[in-house]
Amino acid sequence: MICGVTPSLSHTLPEGLHLYAVARPALLERGNHPVVELDPTHTSSVPFLRRLERLDRLIYSPSGMETPRWAFYDCAELPGTVFGLCASADRVPEEARELLGGEESQDLLPLNAVVAIPTVEAGHWLVYVVCGLDEVVETGFSDLRAETLHAALEWLGALEVSAVCQWAGGRIALHLGGAAPELRAAWMPSHDRPATCCLHYALCPASSPTLSPARWVSSRDEESLRDLQSRIEAGRRYFVVDGRTDGPDPEWAICEGTAP
């Protein structure tokens, strides 16, 4: 269990849903709770992997950030994992089933996905995708992206997380369930979307920083994001503590922090 977070889906899985993990055997064998196992080097996994690609395309194509097939394979499935919730096609509404290509009633369909790859530090994972089919179509299940992220990190035995998120779109909020994530970068001109941030947080931090009063920053306020980046590069520390995501332009509460 992640410190400060309610028990994950590994303990409270809704009826009709299953956890899945696409990963190599060495990682599948280390997992901390049972999942539907899919080895990306086995041809039997291909139909499910194609449905994962469809899910990614449905979510990210409108913004021009669809993941190429080779990147899914080389940068996620082989070195790390694609982890999420799935259901058999007969448990999913027809429109959702058709979008993912479920042809037989028992075909497993991915309803959401978390992509995580290991970094050079033991126990430190990079998360760069957290998405759900219910962002574009009714699935018959509630939005469980945050809970799926928690389950993925628990399954991996993660100690620390880095996450790459665009300021727009609201996905930063999925990382706000525990310790306030620190901004390691607030403006990334080397990324296809410069208004992207890099978050970092420990799952069970030994201590917490002292935080100043929050200021709200709009996802479209390029001047403020650039200013935050300059301050971070100068050695100051900032944390994301809250978000307003119900409008067209999400806003985020940012606090400066000092060492405890």
Residue, then its C-alpha position, 0 to 999 in steps of 0.5 A: m500500500i502506498c503511504g497516505v493512499t487508500p488500499s489499491l485495486s489489488h484489494t478492491l477490484p470491481e466486479g468484471l474487471h481484471l488487472y493486466a501487465v504487459a512485461r517481460p517474465a523477469l518483471l512479471e515474476r516480481g509483481n506484488h499481486p496477481v495480474v493477467e500476464l502478457d509477454p510482449t515477445h509472445t505472439s499470443s499477446v499481439p491481439f491485446l497489444r493492438r487494442l492497447e495501440r487503439l486505446d492510445r490512438l483514441i486518447y492521444s491522436p487529437s493532440g498529435m501525441e499518439t505513440p508509434r508502435w515501435a515506441f510502445y514496444d521498445c520504450a515501454e513493453l520491453p524495458g518496463t510495463v504497460f499496466g491497467l484494467c481490462a474486461s472481457a468484451d461481453r462486459v463492455p458497451e458495444e461502442a467501446r467494444e467496436l472502438l477497441g476491436g473486440e470481436e469475440s465475447q471473451d476478448l480482453l479489452p484494455l480499459n485504461a493504461v499506465v506506462a512505467i519504465p525503470t530508471v537507473e536508481a533502484g525502485h525509481w520508475l518513470v511514468y509517462v502515460v496514464c489514460g482511460l477509454d472512458e475519456v472518449v466513450e462510455t465503458g460501463f465502469s467509473d474512471l479508475r485511472a488514479e486507482t490504477l496508477h496506485a495499483a501499478l506502483e504497488w505491483l512494481g514495488a516502486l519507491e519513487v516516481s518521476a512523471v512527465c505530464q502536460w500542464a493542460g488536460g488535467r493529468i497532473a491531478l492523478h499524481l496528487g493522491g499522496a505526498a505533494p510532487e516536486l516540480r523538477a521541470a516546469w517548462m520543457p522546450s526540448h519536448d514536442r509540447p514545451a508546456t510540459c512538466c516533470l514531477h517527482y515524489a517518493l511513495c513513503p517520504a521520510s519527511s515533508p518540506t515546509l511549504s509557502p502559501a500557494r499561488w495558482v498558475s494557469s496551464r496556458d500561462e507561458e510566462s509563469l511556467r517559464d518563470l518557474q523553470s528559471r527559478i527551479e534551475a536556480g535551485r529553488r524548489y516548488f511543489v504541486v499541491d492542488g488542481r482545478t480541472d473542471g474548466p477548459d484551462p486547468e489551474w494548479a496550486i504551486c507552493e515553494g518549499t524548503a528542506p524540513 
